[in-house]
Amino acid sequence: MKNLQNSRKGRDRIKTIVLTAIVLILLALDWAALHDIFKGEPNLYLEYAVVVFSIILISAVIFITLKRKKRRVNIT
């Protein structure tokens, strides 16, 4: 039983690290895209696509996280 709990903690730690890395990468891409948008670069289709994709992805991550927390509360 103790080994199973350690395994879960390890997986949760890895998930947290991966999720944090993804969010930081998205924030860096958003920063660059918004810089180009505010600077007034021509042909901003890619920058707007990055921002929209980022909003969708971060919303999905928040939704899934809240759903899992709710499920954990109901289980325990």
C-alpha positions as CSV (number, residue, x, y, z in Angstrom):
1,M,0.0,0.0,0.0
2,K,2.8,2.4,0.9
3,N,4.6,1.7,-2.4
4,L,1.4,2.5,-4.3
5,Q,1.1,5.9,-2.5
6,N,4.7,6.7,-3.3
7,S,4.1,5.8,-6.9
8,R,1.1,8.1,-7.0
9,K,3.1,10.9,-5.5
10,G,5.8,10.5,-8.0
11,R,3.3,10.5,-10.9
12,D,1.6,13.6,-9.5
13,R,5.0,15.3,-9.2
14,I,5.9,14.5,-12.8
15,K,2.5,15.7,-13.9
16,T,2.9,19.0,-12.0
17,I,6.4,19.6,-13.5
18,V,5.1,18.9,-17.1
19,L,2.1,21.1,-16.6
20,T,4.2,23.9,-15.2
21,A,6.6,23.6,-18.2
22,I,3.7,23.7,-20.7
23,V,2.2,26.8,-19.0
24,L,5.5,28.6,-19.0
25,I,6.1,27.8,-22.6
26,L,2.6,29.1,-23.5
27,L,3.2,32.2,-21.5
28,A,6.5,32.8,-23.4
29,L,4.8,32.3,-26.7
30,D,1.9,34.6,-25.7
31,W,4.4,37.3,-24.6
32,A,6.1,37.1,-28.0
33,A,2.8,37.1,-29.9
34,L,1.4,40.0,-27.9
35,H,4.6,42.0,-28.4
36,D,4.3,41.6,-32.2
37,I,0.6,42.5,-32.0
38,F,1.2,45.7,-30.0
39,K,4.2,46.6,-32.0
40,G,2.1,46.7,-35.1
41,E,3.7,44.0,-37.2
42,P,2.1,43.3,-40.5
43,N,0.4,39.9,-41.1
44,L,-0.6,38.9,-37.6
45,Y,-2.5,35.7,-38.3
46,L,0.1,33.5,-36.6
47,E,0.2,35.7,-33.5
48,Y,-3.6,35.7,-33.1
49,A,-3.6,31.9,-33.7
50,V,-1.1,31.4,-30.9
51,V,-3.1,33.6,-28.5
52,V,-6.4,31.8,-29.3
53,F,-4.7,28.4,-29.1
54,S,-3.2,29.3,-25.7
55,I,-6.5,30.5,-24.3
56,I,-8.2,27.3,-25.4
57,L,-5.4,25.1,-24.0
58,I,-5.2,26.9,-20.6
59,S,-9.0,26.8,-20.3
60,A,-9.0,23.1,-20.9
61,V,-6.2,22.6,-18.3
62,I,-8.2,24.6,-15.7
63,F,-11.4,22.7,-16.5
64,I,-9.7,19.3,-16.3
65,T,-7.9,20.2,-13.0
66,L,-11.1,21.4,-11.4
67,K,-13.0,18.3,-12.5
68,R,-10.3,16.0,-11.1
69,K,-10.2,17.9,-7.8
70,K,-14.0,17.6,-7.5
71,R,-13.7,13.8,-8.2
72,R,-11.0,13.4,-5.5
73,V,-13.2,15.2,-3.0
74,N,-16.1,12.9,-3.8
75,I,-13.9,9.8,-3.5
76,T,-12.3,10.5,-0.1
